[in-house]
């Protein structure tokens, strides 16, 4: 339920007409990476932003919880997010950064 609410918030932020495409892409990248990438890859990305150790550990704790879902379940959630992103008109971005996600319009 909480994850569904999160996806609705992401959809609202991405597709609100006053938001720039870059914001939508940043949120999408962070969300899809969080779902599909390994814990180490997420940690490396967080370190690029100079996040505090407490913030990194908090995010990784949530990541470990999310990773208890099967990869297929996480992939399905990411796929739904991709459809929301496509509504924002960023098809090329999805194809460039997440070619492993097979979506059909």
N, C-alpha and C positions, 0 to 999 in steps of 0.2 A: 504494500500500500504506500509506504513512504517513497519507494523508488518510483512508483507511478506519479506521485505528486511532484517529485523531482523532475521527471520527464515533462510534465505539464508546465512547470516553471521554465524549464529550458526552452520549450516550444514558444511560450509567451515572450520570453526575452529575445529569442532568435527572430521571430517573425513580426515583432512590433515594428510598424513602419518607420518609426523615428530612429531605430537602431542602425548603426553602420554594419555593413557586411563583415568587417573585421571582428566586431564583437561576436557575431554569430559564429564565425569560424573559430575563434579562440575558445568559446564555450564548447562548441562541438568537439574540437580537438581534445580538450581536457576531458570531456565526458567519455568519448569513445576510447581514448587511451586508457582511462581509468578502468573501463570495463574489459578491454581486450589485451592490454599489455601486461607483462609480468610485473611482479612487485619490484624487482630490481630496476626495470625500465622506468616505472613510475617514480621511484626514489631518485634516480639519476635526473629525471626531468625536474623534480622539485628542487634539487640541489642547484640547478641552473638559475633558479629564481632567488637564491640565497635565503630560502625559507629557514626559519629557526628549527633546531632539532626537535623541539616540542611539537611544532606544527607538522614536521615531516612524520614523526612517529604517530601523531593523531591520524593523519591521512592514511598511513600504512596500516594502522589498526582497522580502519574502515575497509581498506583494500582487502585485507585478509578475510574480513567478514564477507565481502562481496565475492571473493574467490571461492567461497564454500559452495556457491552455485556452480553448476556444470558450465563448461565453456559454451556449450550449445545454448544454455539459458542466457548467458551474458551476451552471446552473439545475437540472439533474437532481440534482446533489449537494444543493443547497438543498432541493429537493422531498423527497428522502429524509430530510433533517433535519427537515422539517416533519412528516412522518409520525411520526418519533420524538417530536417535541414534542407532537403530538396525543395520544400515549400518556400524556403528563403532564397532559392535560386543559386545555390552553390554546388551544382552538379560536378563541375570540374574539380573543385576542391576535394570532394569525396573520392573521386576517381584517382586523384593524385596521391593523397595521403593514406587512403584505406582501400587499395585495389582488391584486397582479400574479401571485402564485403560485396557479395553478389546481390545486387538489387535489380529489380525489373520495374520499370515505370508502368 
